[in-house]
């Protein structure tokens, strides 16, 4: 049976707010790289996002409102590249 609708929405909303808060804390400069375990240990869940954006290199950034993240591996270490939404990201 599907979860009770109000509980489901509440859980999703709570996770989105937590994800946004974590991304905001770690992305003060507009773009930064952080190890995935740092965010995950704080309760970040990459399965909860509001939208996505694909750049010219076909890299996909997932966004939680105005804060985006993209998973990448550098020297065998999994990291997230964090960005802030920019006007040029709007599709025209």
C-alpha positions in Angstrom: 0.0 0.0 0.0 1.2 3.5 -0.8 2.3 5.6 2.2 -0.3 7.9 3.7 -0.1 11.0 1.5 0.4 13.7 4.2 3.2 11.7 5.8 4.8 11.1 2.4 4.8 14.8 1.5 6.0 15.7 4.9 8.9 13.3 4.7 9.9 14.6 1.2 9.6 18.2 2.3 11.7 17.6 5.4 14.4 15.9 3.3 14.4 18.7 0.7 14.8 21.3 3.4 17.6 19.4 5.1 19.4 18.9 1.7 19.1 22.6 0.9 20.4 23.6 4.4 23.5 21.3 4.0 24.2 22.5 0.5 23.9 26.1 1.6 26.3 25.6 4.5 29.0 24.0 2.2 28.6 26.3 -0.8 29.3 29.8 0.4 31.5 30.8 -2.6 29.2 29.7 -5.5 31.2 26.6 -6.5 33.1 24.1 -4.3 34.0 20.4 -4.2 33.2 18.4 -1.1 33.7 14.7 -0.4 30.4 12.8 -0.6 30.7 11.2 2.9 30.9 14.7 4.5 27.4 15.5 3.2 26.0 12.0 3.6 27.1 11.9 7.3 25.0 15.0 7.9 21.9 13.4 6.5 22.1 14.6 2.9 20.1 12.3 0.5 21.0 12.8 -3.2 17.7 11.1 -4.2 15.7 14.2 -3.1 16.1 17.1 -5.5 13.8 19.7 -7.2 15.2 19.9 -10.7 18.3 19.4 -12.9 20.4 21.2 -15.3 22.7 19.9 -18.0 25.8 21.9 -19.1 27.5 22.0 -22.5 29.6 19.0 -21.5 26.5 16.9 -20.9 27.2 16.9 -17.1 24.0 16.8 -15.1 23.7 18.9 -11.9 20.8 18.0 -9.6 19.4 21.0 -7.7 17.6 21.5 -4.4 16.0 24.9 -5.2 19.0 27.2 -5.9 21.8 24.8 -4.8 23.1 22.2 -7.2 25.3 19.2 -6.9 27.0 16.7 -9.3 28.7 13.5 -8.2 32.2 13.0 -9.6 35.2 10.8 -8.8 38.7 12.4 -8.4 41.7 10.2 -7.6 39.3 7.4 -6.6 37.5 9.5 -4.1 33.8 10.3 -4.6 32.9 13.9 -4.4 30.2 16.4 -5.1 30.7 19.5 -7.1 28.4 22.1 -5.5 27.1 25.1 -7.5 24.6 27.9 -7.1 21.9 28.5 -9.7 22.8 31.2 -12.3 20.6 33.1 -14.7 22.4 31.6 -17.7 21.1 28.1 -16.7 17.6 29.1 -17.7 16.5 27.4 -20.9 15.5 29.7 -23.6 
